[in-house]
Amino acid sequence: MAIKALWAGRQLSVRPYQDGDEVAVLDLVAADRLPGQPPTTLAMLAEALAGRSPIDGGWWAELEAPVTEVICDETSTVLGAVSYATRRSDGAGFILWLHCREDQVLTEALITRAIDQLGQRTVHAFEFASALTLGLEGLPASHRPATRRALEATGFTGRDLWRYMRADLPVTGLPHAAHCTITGCQDPPGKRLEVREGGEVLAEATIGLPAAGIGVLWWIGVTPAARGRGLGLALLGSALDLLNGLGAGEAILFVDDDAPADPDPERDRTAANSLYDRASFTEVDRLHSFTRHP
Ligand SMILES: CC(C)(COP(=O)(O)OP(=O)(O)OC[C@H]1O[C@@H](n2cnc3c(N)ncnc32)[C@H](O)[C@@H]1OP(=O)(O)O)[C@@H](O)C(=O)NCCC(=O)NCCS
C-alpha cells in the first residue's frame, strides 16, 4: 500500500513482511546493534516474528500475534520494518520493535502506520524486550534519536526507566566472596550465587549463561543489615569471574533506577549505580518506554 511520505524524492509503500525479507530486515536490525549485544540471528528474528521472546516472554504471551510490515521504495528495496500487536486483556496496542537506520522520514512513516493500524486505543512503544536483543527492555534513547523524536512528534510520552551498562571481562582487581555457593537456575537459564551466614542468605546474584560471548548480570542484592561491608563488590567479583569462566568476554546489566527512594528505599539504586561504576562498567545508554493515549 502506498503511503503519503516521500523519501529522497521516492514514493514509499508498506507491505506485510514476507519470506525473503530476512536478510534485509536483519541488516536493518544490525545497523542499530548496541555494544554488549549479540548479533541478531535468523532464529532470533523468527522468534520475534512469531511473537515470542526468551526475556519478558510472559508479556509477549498476553499479546495477539504481532503484525510485521516493511516499508519499501519504488524499487522494492526494504528500507525499514515495524512490528506491532494488541493485548488480549485490555486491547492496548504495542509497537514492539522498529528499525530503519534511524532515518527520520522512515521512522515517522512507520510509527504513523502502526498507530493508524492499531486504531483508537492506548499504544505503548518499546515496553518489552524482544527476541532481537539480549534483554533490552526499552528504546536506547541516545542511540536511537530519530525514533525517539518520531515517537514524541506523534504524541507519545517517554519514560526514562533503565540504565544499560557493559564491561569487558575479566575485570581485574575486584575482591571475591568467600564461601559462595553456586547453583543452576532455569528462569533465566543461568547460575545463582549465594553467600550465607548461619543458614541465612546475606547476598545473592543471578547471572545468565553467556550467549555469543556475552553474559548478563540479572540481579545482585545484599540483605540490608549486611550492606556497606564490601560484600556486594566481592560477590560481583565472583559473579563476573564465573561469567568469564563460562566463556563470556563481556558482561552487561540493567539498572532499574527509575523509582525514587521514597516511599520504598529498596528501590533506591544509588548504591547499585556506584557499585557498577566502581567495578568498571560503563553506561551504554538509557532505555526509555513510551505511551500514547488516543
Ligand atoms: C547495591 C548493593 C548490592 C551493594 O552491596 P554492598 O554490600 O552494600 O556494597 P559494598 O559494601 O560492597 O560497596 C561496594 C561499592 O558500592 C558502592 N556503594 C555501596 N553502598 C553505597 C551507598 N550507600 N551509597 C553510595 N554508594 C554505595 C560504593 O561504590 C562501594 O565502593 P566503595 O566501598 O569502594 O566506596 C546493595 O546496596 C543492595 O543490595 N541494594 C539493593 C538491591 C539493588 O539495588 N540491587 C541492584 C539491582 S540493579
The ligand as an SDF file (V2000), in Angstrom:
LIG
                    3D

 48 50  0  0  0  0  0  0  0  0999 V2000
   23.9690   -2.4820   45.5460 C   0  0  0  0  0  0  0  0  0  0  0  0
   24.2970   -3.4140   46.7090 C   0  0  0  0  0  0  0  0  0  0  0  0
   24.2790   -4.8460   46.1920 C   0  0  0  0  0  0  0  0  0  0  0  0
   25.7020   -3.0540   47.2030 C   0  0  0  0  0  0  0  0  0  0  0  0
   26.0740   -4.0090   48.1930 O   0  0  0  0  0  0  0  0  0  0  0  0
   27.0540   -3.6290   49.4200 P   0  0  0  0  0  0  0  0  0  0  0  0
   27.4930   -4.8740   50.0340 O   0  0  0  0  0  0  0  0  0  0  0  0
   26.3760   -2.6450   50.2950 O   0  0  0  0  0  0  0  0  0  0  0  0
   28.2400   -2.8830   48.6510 O   0  0  0  0  0  0  0  0  0  0  0  0
   29.7630   -2.8020   49.1000 P   0  0  0  0  0  0  0  0  0  0  0  0
   29.8310   -2.5600   50.5720 O   0  0  0  0  0  0  0  0  0  0  0  0
   30.4980   -3.9630   48.5650 O   0  0  0  0  0  0  0  0  0  0  0  0
   30.2370   -1.4870   48.3550 O   0  0  0  0  0  0  0  0  0  0  0  0
   30.7670   -1.5660   47.0660 C   0  0  0  0  0  0  0  0  0  0  0  0
   30.6140   -0.2180   46.3670 C   0  0  0  0  0  0  0  0  0  0  0  0
   29.2230    0.0820   46.1940 O   0  0  0  0  0  0  0  0  0  0  0  0
   29.0450    1.4930   46.3680 C   0  0  0  0  0  0  0  0  0  0  0  0
   28.1340    1.7100   47.4990 N   0  0  0  0  0  0  0  0  0  0  0  0
   27.7790    0.8130   48.4450 C   0  0  0  0  0  0  0  0  0  0  0  0
   26.8750    1.3740   49.2700 N   0  0  0  0  0  0  0  0  0  0  0  0
   26.6950    2.6410   48.8520 C   0  0  0  0  0  0  0  0  0  0  0  0
   25.8540    3.7060   49.2760 C   0  0  0  0  0  0  0  0  0  0  0  0
   25.0460    3.5690   50.3360 N   0  0  0  0  0  0  0  0  0  0  0  0
   25.8890    4.8690   48.6050 N   0  0  0  0  0  0  0  0  0  0  0  0
   26.6920    5.0230   47.5210 C   0  0  0  0  0  0  0  0  0  0  0  0
   27.4970    4.0250   47.0620 N   0  0  0  0  0  0  0  0  0  0  0  0
   27.4910    2.8520   47.7200 C   0  0  0  0  0  0  0  0  0  0  0  0
   30.4080    2.0950   46.5890 C   0  0  0  0  0  0  0  0  0  0  0  0
   30.9330    2.4440   45.3230 O   0  0  0  0  0  0  0  0  0  0  0  0
   31.1650    0.9360   47.1500 C   0  0  0  0  0  0  0  0  0  0  0  0
   32.5440    1.0320   46.9010 O   0  0  0  0  0  0  0  0  0  0  0  0
   33.4940    1.7100   47.9900 P   0  0  0  0  0  0  0  0  0  0  0  0
   33.2250    0.9980   49.2580 O   0  0  0  0  0  0  0  0  0  0  0  0
   34.8570    1.4780   47.4470 O   0  0  0  0  0  0  0  0  0  0  0  0
   33.0850    3.1380   48.0520 O   0  0  0  0  0  0  0  0  0  0  0  0
   23.3070   -3.2160   47.8830 C   0  0  0  0  0  0  0  0  0  0  0  0
   23.2470   -1.8490   48.2230 O   0  0  0  0  0  0  0  0  0  0  0  0
   21.8960   -3.6970   47.5940 C   0  0  0  0  0  0  0  0  0  0  0  0
   21.5800   -4.8720   47.7870 O   0  0  0  0  0  0  0  0  0  0  0  0
   20.9950   -2.7920   47.1450 N   0  0  0  0  0  0  0  0  0  0  0  0
   19.6050   -3.1290   46.8960 C   0  0  0  0  0  0  0  0  0  0  0  0
   19.4410   -4.0530   45.7180 C   0  0  0  0  0  0  0  0  0  0  0  0
   19.9690   -3.4550   44.4210 C   0  0  0  0  0  0  0  0  0  0  0  0
   19.8870   -2.2550   44.1710 O   0  0  0  0  0  0  0  0  0  0  0  0
   20.4660   -4.3430   43.5390 N   0  0  0  0  0  0  0  0  0  0  0  0
   20.9720   -3.9670   42.2510 C   0  0  0  0  0  0  0  0  0  0  0  0
   19.8720   -4.0040   41.2540 C   0  0  0  0  0  0  0  0  0  0  0  0
   20.3690   -3.4320   39.6490 S   0  0  0  0  0  0  0  0  0  0  0  0
  1  2  1  0
  2  3  1  0
  2  4  1  0
  2 36  1  0
  4  5  1  0
  5  6  1  0
  6  7  2  0
  6  8  1  0
  6  9  1  0
  9 10  1  0
 10 11  2  0
 10 12  1  0
 10 13  1  0
 13 14  1  0
 14 15  1  0
 15 16  1  0
 15 30  1  0
 16 17  1  0
 17 18  1  0
 17 28  1  0
 18 19  1  0
 18 27  1  0
 19 20  2  0
 20 21  1  0
 21 22  1  0
 21 27  2  0
 22 23  1  0
 22 24  2  0
 24 25  1  0
 25 26  2  0
 26 27  1  0
 28 29  1  0
 28 30  1  0
 30 31  1  0
 31 32  1  0
 32 33  2  0
 32 34  1  0
 32 35  1  0
 36 37  1  0
 36 38  1  0
 38 39  2  0
 38 40  1  0
 40 41  1  0
 41 42  1  0
 42 43  1  0
 43 44  2  0
 43 45  1  0
 45 46  1  0
 46 47  1  0
 47 48  1  0
M  END
$$$$
